[in-house]
Amino acid sequence: MSIPIEVKKIVSVLENKGFQAFVVGGCVRDLLRGVEPNDWDIATNANPKELEKMFPKSFSANKFGTVTVLTSSKKDNLKEIEITTFRTEEKYTDKRHPDKVRWAKTIEEDLARRDFSINAVALKIQNPKSKIQNHEIIDPFNGQKDLEHKLIRAVGQPEDRFQEDALRLMRAVRLAAVLNFDIEKQTLSAVRKNAGLLEFISKERIRDEFLKIVMSDNPDKGIESLRETGLLKHIMPELLEGYQVGQNKHHIYEVYEHAIRSLQYGAKEGFNKYVRLAALFHDIGKPRAKEGQGADSTFYNHEVIGAKMAAKILERLKFSGKDIEKIVKLVRYHLFYYNVGEVQESSVRRLLAKIGAENFDELVQLRMCDRIGSGCPKALPYKLRHFQYVADKLALDPIDVTTLKVGGDDIMESLKIGPGPKIGKILSVLLGKILDEPENNKKAYLKKRIKELGALNEKELERLVSRAKNKREEIVTKRDEMTKRKYWVT
């Protein structure tokens, strides 16, 4: 890994003006891991006013000493680079923002205010052409050692860090899930002890951290860590209702474990946030719907109850209306019934109308998550593949006369005739022509053809009708075979 030229230029400007400049934070952590950073941060002893003079193309959006420099880079993660003045912070009344910020003199003072040791490492560029390992590393809290041992450790006293900013409680869990690290023992104990502080944090910020956990490669580990630390009850206590709640003979795992296993399969397959959240919520209504015990217990209407619960959770966490509508639909209809040869195309049409054709792929993916999360060996069995085939088939544009740019009225007007079988025959011939030459599906061209066809005798017209029907059947059959092949349906 190397440091981008845009970062080097900013550091060079600062140092040429006599200021100190260090690459800091998560980007250094990622560099040391051999991963390309998502964004870049620089720390300096220059104050915000001095920064704005040095970098005219910049803006300051907060009172904490951060100035964002706009670059001409074409890479999204380099278009804006944040420069922050060395600082220390005093007292956090709201458990989120410092009441007062004081400019610091050294990089070590600045690193001491940061959250975790792996984020409290700075890099001083020695030579613009040098490799990472040849630059000077400032690491007063042994962040490199914790990176090596895959540990999330708070800087200094863990309780102090969480008392300062309660969102760090969730950030510890999120980093562990994203990086597949463990939380260091003392830090983990402090998370448990201070879990209640999460009530001070805005729902939007909690949502953002929670979503990062869900979208990580190890969301099951993240959600379980939220449960073990006591944070989950402050985020979505509804999910805890399924903890140690047994299911029936169709499931190996309890409700809660089934949910996080379903979510984990969604992560393994790279499914989007809608499918992952729906996988986590799809059976959330089961504890409230449960009747009976053991292998024959039932959960009637749990999908309806779960959809309502999911809506409340998502509203509480300030998800957008669009996100809520989509996820709730997936939860509501995840139990769709389909048996090959038993369910008719009309039933599939009704389901597509309810769920929305645009949500169909996610619904099938959710069903796959549900199956694997249940302990079933196959995520996409024949029944589900056949269902996809039928739905895809129905979603295709129909191959019939309705696709033509003219209709029966145009034929009657052009030929000065009334309703009758001749109209259907002419439309059929026109369709056959357009199947061969789709670019000619234009009203002027078709009206000209109508005149020509109207002049033919009955025998000639019937011959063209037969040819057109054969053409249509050939295309329908070929298209159907391609759709079947897509889902291995025979």
C-alpha positions as CSV (number, residue, x, y, z in Angstrom):
1,M,0.0,0.0,0.0
2,S,1.1,3.6,-0.7
3,I,0.0,7.0,0.4
4,P,-2.0,8.8,-2.4
5,I,-0.4,11.9,-4.0
6,E,-3.4,14.0,-2.8
7,V,-2.5,13.3,0.8
8,K,1.2,13.8,0.3
9,K,0.6,17.2,-1.3
10,I,-1.4,18.4,1.7
11,V,1.2,17.2,4.1
12,S,3.9,18.9,2.0
13,V,2.0,22.3,2.1
14,L,1.7,22.1,5.9
15,E,5.3,21.2,6.4
16,N,6.6,23.8,4.0
17,K,4.8,26.4,6.1
18,G,6.5,25.2,9.2
19,F,3.7,23.1,10.7
20,Q,3.7,19.4,11.8
21,A,1.5,17.0,9.8
22,F,0.6,13.4,10.4
23,V,-1.7,10.9,8.7
24,V,-4.0,9.6,11.5
25,G,-6.9,7.4,12.5
26,G,-8.6,4.7,10.6
27,C,-6.7,5.2,7.4
28,V,-3.4,4.4,9.2
29,R,-5.1,1.3,10.7
30,D,-6.1,0.2,7.3
31,L,-2.7,0.9,5.8
32,L,-1.1,-1.2,8.4
33,R,-3.5,-4.0,7.6
34,G,-2.8,-3.8,3.9
35,V,-6.3,-2.5,3.1
36,E,-7.2,0.5,1.0
37,P,-8.7,3.2,3.3
38,N,-12.2,4.5,2.8
39,D,-11.2,8.0,3.7
40,W,-8.1,10.0,4.7
41,D,-7.4,12.1,7.8
42,I,-4.5,14.4,8.7
43,A,-3.7,15.9,12.1
44,T,-1.7,19.1,12.4
45,N,-0.7,21.8,14.9
46,A,-2.0,24.5,12.5
47,N,-5.3,26.0,13.7
48,P,-8.4,26.1,11.6
49,K,-8.0,29.7,10.5
50,E,-4.4,29.0,9.3
51,L,-5.7,25.9,7.5
52,E,-8.3,27.9,5.6
53,K,-5.7,30.4,4.5
54,M,-3.4,27.6,3.2
55,F,-6.2,25.7,1.5
56,P,-8.7,28.1,-0.2
57,K,-10.7,25.2,-1.6
58,S,-11.8,24.0,1.9
59,F,-14.7,24.4,4.3
60,S,-15.2,24.0,8.1
61,A,-18.4,22.4,9.2
62,N,-18.0,22.1,12.9
63,K,-16.4,23.8,16.0
64,F,-14.0,20.9,16.7
65,G,-11.1,22.1,14.6
66,T,-11.8,20.1,11.4
67,V,-11.3,21.6,8.0
68,T,-12.2,19.6,4.9
69,V,-9.9,20.2,1.8
70,L,-11.4,19.6,-1.6
71,T,-9.1,18.0,-4.1
72,S,-9.3,17.4,-7.8
73,S,-9.1,13.6,-7.4
74,K,-11.4,11.4,-9.4
75,K,-11.5,8.8,-6.6
76,D,-14.4,9.2,-4.2
77,N,-12.4,8.5,-1.1
78,L,-9.9,11.2,-2.0
79,K,-12.2,14.0,-3.2
80,E,-12.4,15.4,0.4
81,I,-9.6,15.1,2.9
82,E,-10.1,16.2,6.5
83,I,-7.5,18.0,8.4
84,T,-7.9,18.4,12.2
85,T,-6.0,20.6,14.6
86,F,-4.3,18.7,17.5
87,R,-6.8,18.9,20.3
88,T,-7.8,17.7,23.8
89,E,-11.4,17.5,24.9
90,E,-13.0,18.3,28.3
91,K,-16.2,16.9,29.8
92,Y,-19.0,15.4,27.8
93,T,-22.2,16.4,29.3
94,D,-24.4,14.9,26.6
95,K,-22.2,11.7,26.4
96,R,-21.5,12.5,22.8
97,H,-19.8,15.9,22.2
98,P,-17.1,17.6,24.3
99,D,-18.3,20.7,26.1
100,K,-14.9,22.3,25.4
101,V,-12.1,21.8,22.9
102,R,-8.5,23.0,23.6
103,W,-5.8,23.0,21.0
104,A,-3.0,20.7,21.8
105,K,0.7,21.0,21.1
106,T,1.7,17.5,20.2
107,I,0.4,14.5,18.2
108,E,0.7,12.4,21.3
109,E,-1.8,14.6,23.1
110,D,-4.2,14.4,20.1
111,L,-3.9,10.6,19.9
112,A,-4.8,10.3,23.7
113,R,-8.3,11.6,23.0
114,R,-9.1,8.9,20.5
115,D,-11.3,5.9,21.0
116,F,-9.4,2.7,20.5
117,S,-5.7,1.9,20.3
118,I,-5.9,0.7,16.6
119,N,-7.3,4.1,15.7
120,A,-4.7,6.0,17.8
121,V,-1.7,5.5,15.5
122,A,-0.2,8.3,13.5
123,L,2.2,8.2,10.5
124,K,4.8,10.8,9.7
125,I,5.8,10.8,6.0
126,Q,9.6,10.7,5.9
127,N,10.0,10.6,2.1
128,P,7.2,10.9,-0.4
129,K,8.6,8.0,-2.3
130,S,9.0,5.7,0.7
131,K,7.0,2.6,1.4
132,I,4.7,2.5,4.4
133,Q,7.1,0.6,6.6
134,N,9.8,3.2,6.0
135,H,7.7,6.1,7.4
136,E,7.8,7.0,11.1
137,I,5.0,5.4,13.1
138,I,3.8,7.2,16.3
139,D,2.0,4.5,18.4
140,P,1.9,5.5,22.1
141,F,-0.9,3.0,22.9
142,N,0.4,-0.1,21.2
143,G,-2.2,-0.1,18.4
144,Q,0.1,-2.1,16.2
145,K,0.3,-4.8,18.8
146,D,-3.5,-4.9,19.1
147,L,-3.8,-5.1,15.3
148,E,-1.4,-8.1,15.3
149,H,-3.5,-9.8,18.1
150,K,-6.8,-8.7,16.5
151,L,-8.0,-6.8,19.6
152,I,-10.3,-3.8,20.1
153,R,-8.8,-2.0,23.1
154,A,-9.9,1.4,24.5
155,V,-7.3,4.1,24.7
156,G,-6.4,4.7,28.4
157,Q,-9.2,3.9,30.8
158,P,-12.2,2.3,28.9
159,E,-14.9,3.7,31.2
160,D,-13.5,7.2,30.6
161,R,-13.7,6.8,26.8
162,F,-17.3,5.5,27.0
163,Q,-18.4,8.2,29.4
164,E,-17.0,10.8,27.0
165,D,-18.8,9.4,23.9
166,A,-21.4,6.6,24.5
167,L,-21.6,5.9,20.7
168,R,-18.1,4.3,21.2
169,L,-20.0,1.4,23.0
170,M,-21.5,0.4,19.6
171,R,-18.4,1.3,17.7
172,A,-16.4,-1.2,19.7
173,V,-18.9,-3.9,18.6
174,R,-19.0,-2.7,15.0
175,L,-15.2,-2.7,14.6
176,A,-15.0,-6.2,16.1
177,A,-17.6,-7.4,13.5
178,V,-16.2,-5.5,10.5
179,L,-12.6,-6.5,11.3
180,N,-13.4,-9.9,12.8
181,F,-11.5,-8.9,15.9
182,D,-12.2,-9.6,19.6
183,I,-12.9,-6.9,22.2
184,E,-10.2,-6.8,24.9
185,K,-11.4,-8.0,28.3
186,Q,-11.3,-4.7,30.2
187,T,-12.9,-2.9,27.3
188,L,-15.6,-5.5,27.0
189,S,-16.3,-5.2,30.8
190,A,-16.6,-1.5,30.5
191,V,-19.1,-1.8,27.5
192,R,-21.3,-4.1,29.6
193,K,-21.1,-1.7,32.6
194,N,-22.0,1.4,30.6
195,A,-24.5,-0.1,28.2
196,G,-27.2,2.1,29.6
197,L,-25.4,5.2,28.3
198,L,-26.6,4.4,24.8
199,E,-29.9,6.0,25.8
200,F,-28.2,9.4,25.4
201,I,-27.3,8.8,21.7
202,S,-29.6,9.8,18.9
203,K,-31.5,7.1,17.1
204,E,-29.9,8.1,13.7
205,R,-26.4,7.5,15.0
206,I,-27.4,4.2,16.5
207,R,-29.0,3.2,13.2
208,D,-25.9,4.0,11.3
209,E,-23.7,1.9,13.5
210,F,-26.2,-0.9,13.6
211,L,-26.4,-0.9,9.8
212,K,-22.6,-1.1,9.5
213,I,-22.8,-4.2,11.8
214,V,-25.5,-5.8,9.6
215,M,-23.5,-5.0,6.4
216,S,-20.2,-6.4,7.8
217,D,-18.9,-9.9,6.9
218,N,-19.7,-11.1,10.4
219,P,-23.0,-9.7,11.4
220,D,-24.0,-12.7,13.5
221,K,-20.9,-12.1,15.7
222,G,-21.9,-8.4,15.9
223,I,-25.5,-8.9,16.9
224,E,-24.5,-11.6,19.4
225,S,-22.0,-9.2,20.9
226,L,-24.7,-6.5,21.2
227,R,-26.8,-9.1,23.1
228,E,-24.0,-10.3,25.4
229,T,-23.0,-6.7,26.3
230,G,-26.6,-5.6,27.0
231,L,-26.6,-3.1,24.2
232,L,-29.2,-4.9,22.2
233,K,-32.0,-4.2,24.7
234,H,-31.4,-0.5,24.2
235,I,-31.5,-0.8,20.4
236,M,-34.2,-3.4,19.6
237,P,-35.5,-5.4,22.7
238,E,-38.0,-7.1,20.4
239,L,-35.2,-9.2,19.0
240,L,-34.4,-10.5,22.5
241,E,-37.9,-11.8,22.8
242,G,-36.8,-14.7,20.6
243,Y,-33.8,-15.6,22.7
244,Q,-34.0,-19.2,23.9
245,V,-37.6,-19.5,22.5
246,G,-37.8,-23.0,21.0
247,Q,-39.4,-23.8,17.7
248,N,-41.2,-26.8,16.1
249,K,-40.1,-29.8,14.2
250,H,-39.3,-27.7,11.1
251,H,-36.5,-25.9,12.8
252,I,-33.2,-27.0,14.4
253,Y,-32.5,-23.6,16.1
254,E,-34.3,-21.4,18.5
255,V,-35.9,-18.2,17.2
256,Y,-33.1,-15.8,18.0
257,E,-30.3,-18.1,16.8
258,H,-32.3,-18.8,13.6
259,A,-32.5,-15.0,13.0
260,I,-28.8,-14.4,13.2
261,R,-27.9,-17.5,11.2
262,S,-30.3,-16.3,8.5
263,L,-28.6,-12.9,8.6
264,Q,-25.2,-14.5,8.4
265,Y,-26.1,-16.4,5.3
266,G,-27.3,-13.2,3.7
267,A,-23.9,-11.7,4.5
268,K,-22.0,-14.7,3.1
269,E,-24.0,-14.4,-0.2
270,G,-23.4,-10.6,-0.4
271,F,-27.1,-9.8,-0.3
272,N,-28.2,-6.1,0.1
273,K,-29.3,-4.4,3.3
274,Y,-33.0,-5.0,2.6
275,V,-32.6,-8.8,2.5
276,R,-30.2,-8.8,5.5
277,L,-32.5,-6.7,7.7
278,A,-35.5,-8.8,6.6
279,A,-33.6,-12.0,7.4
280,L,-33.0,-10.6,10.9
281,F,-36.6,-9.6,11.4
282,H,-38.6,-12.3,9.4
283,D,-39.5,-14.4,12.4
284,I,-39.4,-11.6,15.0
285,G,-43.2,-12.1,15.6
286,K,-42.9,-15.8,16.5
287,P,-42.6,-15.4,20.3
288,R,-45.8,-13.3,20.4
289,A,-47.6,-15.8,18.0
290,K,-46.4,-19.0,19.6
291,E,-49.0,-21.5,20.8
292,G,-48.1,-24.8,22.4
293,Q,-44.6,-26.3,23.2
294,G,-42.2,-28.7,21.6
295,A,-42.2,-30.2,18.1
296,D,-45.8,-29.4,17.4
297,S,-45.9,-25.8,18.5
298,T,-47.4,-23.3,16.1
299,F,-46.8,-19.7,15.1
300,Y,-49.9,-18.7,13.1
301,N,-49.8,-15.2,11.6
302,H,-46.3,-14.5,12.9
303,E,-45.4,-13.0,9.5
304,V,-48.2,-10.4,10.0
305,I,-47.2,-9.7,13.6
306,G,-43.5,-9.6,12.6
307,A,-44.2,-7.1,9.8
308,K,-45.8,-4.7,12.2
309,M,-43.0,-5.1,14.7
310,A,-40.4,-4.6,12.0
311,A,-42.1,-1.4,11.0
312,K,-42.0,0.0,14.5
313,I,-38.4,-0.9,15.0
314,L,-37.4,0.7,11.7
315,E,-39.4,3.8,12.4
316,R,-37.9,4.1,15.8
317,L,-34.4,3.9,14.3
318,K,-35.3,6.6,11.8
319,F,-35.0,4.5,8.6
320,S,-36.4,6.1,5.5
321,G,-40.0,5.5,4.4
322,K,-38.8,3.7,1.3
323,D,-36.5,1.4,3.3
324,I,-39.3,0.6,5.8
325,E,-41.9,-0.2,3.1
326,K,-39.6,-2.6,1.3
327,I,-38.3,-4.5,4.4
328,V,-41.8,-4.8,5.9
329,K,-43.1,-6.2,2.6
330,L,-40.4,-8.8,2.6
331,V,-41.1,-9.8,6.2
332,R,-44.9,-9.9,5.6
333,Y,-44.7,-12.2,2.5
334,H,-41.7,-14.4,3.4
335,L,-43.9,-17.4,3.9
336,F,-45.3,-17.4,0.3
337,Y,-46.6,-20.9,-0.6
338,Y,-45.5,-22.6,-3.8
339,N,-45.7,-26.2,-4.9
340,V,-44.9,-27.2,-8.5
341,G,-48.0,-28.2,-10.4
342,E,-50.3,-27.1,-7.5
343,V,-50.0,-23.3,-7.4
344,Q,-51.3,-21.7,-10.6
345,E,-49.8,-18.8,-12.5
346,S,-52.7,-16.6,-11.2
347,S,-51.5,-17.1,-7.6
348,V,-47.9,-16.1,-8.6
349,R,-49.4,-13.0,-10.3
350,R,-51.3,-12.1,-7.1
351,L,-48.1,-12.4,-5.0
352,L,-46.1,-10.3,-7.5
353,A,-48.8,-7.6,-7.3
354,K,-48.6,-7.6,-3.5
355,I,-44.8,-7.7,-3.1
356,G,-44.0,-5.7,-6.2
357,A,-42.1,-7.2,-9.1
358,E,-39.1,-5.0,-8.2
359,N,-38.9,-6.8,-4.8
360,F,-39.2,-10.3,-6.2
361,D,-35.5,-11.2,-6.3
362,E,-35.0,-10.0,-2.7
363,L,-38.0,-12.1,-1.6
364,V,-36.4,-15.3,-3.0
365,Q,-33.1,-14.4,-1.4
366,L,-34.9,-13.9,1.9
367,R,-36.4,-17.4,1.5
368,M,-32.9,-18.7,0.9
369,C,-31.7,-17.1,4.1
370,D,-34.6,-18.6,6.0
371,R,-33.9,-22.1,4.7
372,I,-30.2,-22.1,5.6
373,G,-31.0,-20.4,8.9
374,S,-33.3,-23.3,9.7
375,G,-30.5,-25.8,9.2
376,C,-31.8,-27.1,5.9
377,P,-29.0,-28.2,3.5
378,K,-30.2,-26.5,0.3
379,A,-30.8,-22.8,0.0
380,L,-32.4,-22.9,-3.5
381,P,-34.3,-26.2,-3.9
382,Y,-36.2,-27.2,-7.1
383,K,-39.6,-25.7,-5.8
384,L,-38.0,-22.3,-5.3
385,R,-36.2,-22.4,-8.6
386,H,-39.4,-23.3,-10.4
387,F,-41.1,-20.4,-8.6
388,Q,-38.5,-18.1,-9.9
389,Y,-38.9,-19.5,-13.4
390,V,-42.7,-18.9,-13.4
391,A,-42.3,-15.4,-12.0
392,D,-39.7,-14.5,-14.5
393,K,-41.9,-15.9,-17.3
394,L,-44.8,-13.8,-16.1
395,A,-42.6,-10.7,-15.9
396,L,-41.5,-10.9,-19.5
397,D,-43.3,-8.7,-22.1
398,P,-46.2,-10.6,-23.6
399,I,-45.8,-11.8,-27.2
400,D,-49.2,-10.9,-28.6
401,V,-50.9,-8.3,-30.7
402,T,-51.1,-5.8,-27.8
403,T,-47.5,-5.0,-28.5
404,L,-48.4,-3.6,-31.9
405,K,-48.6,0.1,-32.4
406,V,-52.0,-0.4,-34.2
407,G,-55.2,-2.1,-33.2
408,G,-58.5,-3.4,-34.5
409,D,-59.9,0.2,-34.8
410,D,-57.0,1.1,-37.1
411,I,-57.7,-1.9,-39.4
412,M,-61.5,-1.1,-39.6
413,E,-60.8,2.5,-40.4
414,S,-58.1,1.8,-43.0
415,L,-60.1,-1.0,-44.8
416,K,-63.6,0.5,-44.2
417,I,-64.9,-2.8,-42.7
418,G,-66.8,-3.8,-39.5
419,P,-65.8,-6.2,-36.7
420,G,-65.1,-9.8,-37.8
421,P,-62.4,-12.6,-37.9
422,K,-60.5,-10.8,-40.7
423,I,-59.3,-8.2,-38.2
424,G,-57.7,-10.9,-35.9
425,K,-56.0,-12.5,-38.9
426,I,-54.5,-9.3,-40.0
427,L,-53.2,-8.5,-36.5
428,S,-51.7,-11.9,-36.3
429,V,-49.8,-11.4,-39.6
430,L,-48.6,-8.0,-38.5
431,L,-47.3,-9.5,-35.2
432,G,-45.4,-12.1,-37.2
433,K,-43.8,-9.4,-39.3
434,I,-42.8,-7.3,-36.3
435,L,-41.3,-10.3,-34.5
436,D,-38.9,-10.5,-37.5
437,E,-38.4,-6.8,-37.8
438,P,-39.1,-5.1,-34.4
439,E,-37.7,-1.8,-35.7
440,N,-40.8,-1.6,-38.0
441,N,-43.3,-1.5,-35.1
442,K,-44.4,2.0,-36.2
443,K,-47.9,3.2,-36.9
444,A,-47.2,4.5,-40.4
445,Y,-45.5,1.4,-41.5
446,L,-48.2,-0.9,-40.1
447,K,-51.0,1.1,-41.7
448,K,-49.3,0.6,-45.1
449,R,-49.1,-3.2,-44.4
450,I,-52.8,-3.2,-43.4
451,K,-53.7,-1.9,-46.9
452,E,-51.6,-4.6,-48.5
453,L,-53.1,-7.4,-46.4
454,G,-56.6,-6.1,-46.9
455,A,-56.2,-6.6,-50.7
456,L,-55.3,-10.3,-50.3
457,N,-57.7,-13.2,-50.9
458,E,-58.8,-15.5,-48.1
459,K,-56.4,-18.3,-49.0
460,E,-53.3,-16.0,-49.2
461,L,-54.2,-14.4,-45.9
462,E,-54.6,-17.8,-44.2
463,R,-51.2,-18.9,-45.4
464,L,-49.6,-15.7,-43.8
465,V,-51.6,-16.3,-40.6
466,S,-50.2,-19.8,-40.3
467,R,-46.6,-18.6,-40.9
468,A,-47.1,-15.9,-38.3
469,K,-48.4,-18.3,-35.7
470,N,-45.4,-20.6,-36.2
471,K,-43.1,-17.7,-35.8
472,R,-44.7,-16.7,-32.5
473,E,-44.6,-20.3,-31.1
474,E,-41.0,-20.6,-32.1
475,I,-40.1,-17.4,-30.2
476,V,-42.2,-18.3,-27.1
477,T,-40.7,-21.7,-26.9
478,K,-37.2,-20.4,-27.3
479,R,-37.7,-17.7,-24.6
480,D,-39.3,-20.3,-22.3
481,E,-36.3,-22.6,-22.7
482,M,-33.9,-19.9,-21.9
483,T,-35.8,-18.9,-18.7
484,K,-35.9,-22.6,-17.7
485,R,-32.2,-23.0,-18.2
486,K,-31.6,-19.9,-16.1
487,Y,-33.1,-21.8,-13.1
488,W,-32.1,-25.4,-14.1
489,V,-35.8,-26.2,-14.5
490,T,-36.7,-29.2,-16.7
